């Protein structure tokens, strides 16, 4: 029986996801295995290698969005999984926003991002 869970996300940009994970100090692999309970593995498009025996992975759907795949029970052994996932989503949102305002065709502007 698999211990892996799949969570829908609003992540749509693999490059920004990878940058965000690296910004948070994580080792990132692409097209790699996500490690889970008792040596179980599941292939994902983007993998954040966590300390210990468990990883977080993201698999792309047909619509371009990514699902988070992980053995959340195992991740919770060493990390507060909710805080970890929230931190990743927040970093992704900031990086995605900054990339959008730098797109060609947008006029130079001051950007002030307020997080609450």
C-alpha positions in Angstrom: 0.0 0.0 0.0 1.4 3.4 -1.0 1.9 6.1 1.6 2.0 8.8 -1.1 -0.6 11.6 -1.1 -1.4 13.9 -4.0 -2.4 17.5 -3.4 -3.6 19.9 -6.1 -1.7 23.2 -6.3 -1.9 26.4 -8.3 1.7 26.1 -9.4 2.0 26.3 -13.2 5.7 27.3 -13.9 8.3 24.6 -13.4 11.3 27.0 -13.7 9.9 29.4 -11.0 9.1 26.4 -8.8 12.7 25.2 -9.1 14.1 28.7 -8.4 11.8 29.1 -5.4 12.9 25.7 -3.9 16.6 26.7 -4.4 16.0 30.1 -2.9 14.8 28.2 0.2 18.0 26.2 0.3 16.7 23.0 -1.1 18.4 20.6 -3.5 16.2 20.3 -6.6 16.1 17.4 -9.1 14.0 17.1 -12.3 12.4 13.9 -13.6 13.5 12.1 -10.4 12.1 9.8 -7.7 10.3 11.1 -4.6 11.4 9.0 -1.7 8.7 7.6 0.7 8.0 5.1 3.4 10.0 1.8 3.4 11.9 2.7 0.2 8.8 3.4 -1.9 9.5 5.7 -4.8 7.2 7.7 -7.1 8.4 9.6 -10.2 7.9 13.3 -10.4 8.8 16.2 -12.7 10.4 18.3 -9.9 11.7 17.0 -6.6 12.8 18.9 -3.5 15.3 16.6 -1.7 14.6 16.9 2.0 17.0 15.8 4.8 16.1 12.3 5.9 14.4 9.7 3.9 11.5 11.6 2.4 11.1 14.2 -0.4 8.5 16.5 -1.9 7.7 16.2 -5.6 5.5 17.9 -8.2 4.0 16.2 -11.1 2.6 18.1 -14.1 -1.0 17.6 -15.1 -2.4 17.8 -18.7 -3.7 21.4 -17.9 -0.2 22.6 -17.0 -0.7 22.7 -13.3 1.4 20.7 -10.8 0.2 18.4 -8.1 2.3 18.0 -5.0 3.2 14.3 -4.3 4.8 13.2 -1.1 4.6 10.7 1.7 3.3 13.4 4.1 3.4 11.2 7.1 7.2 10.7 6.5 7.8 14.4 5.8 6.1 15.2 9.1 8.6 13.1 11.0 11.2 15.9 10.5 9.3 18.9 9.3 6.1 20.8 10.1 4.6 19.8 6.7 1.9 22.6 6.7 4.5 25.3 7.4 7.0 23.8 4.8 4.4 23.7 2.0 3.0 27.1 2.9 6.6 28.5 2.8 7.2 27.0 -0.7 3.9 28.3 -2.0 4.6 31.8 -0.6 8.1 31.9 -2.2 6.6 30.6 -5.5 3.9 33.4 -5.4 6.5 36.1 -4.8 8.8 34.8 -7.5 5.9 34.4 -10.0 4.7 37.9 -9.3 8.2 39.4 -9.8 8.7 37.5 -13.0 5.3 38.8 -14.3 6.2 42.5 -13.6 9.5 42.0 -15.5 7.8 40.9 -18.7 8.6 42.8 -21.9 6.1 45.4 -22.7 5.4 46.5 -19.2 6.3 50.0 -18.3 9.0 50.5 -15.7 7.3 50.8 -12.3 8.0 50.6 -8.7 6.7 47.3 -7.2 5.8 47.1 -3.6 4.7 43.7 -2.5 3.0 43.5 0.9 2.5 40.1 2.6 0.3 39.6 5.5 
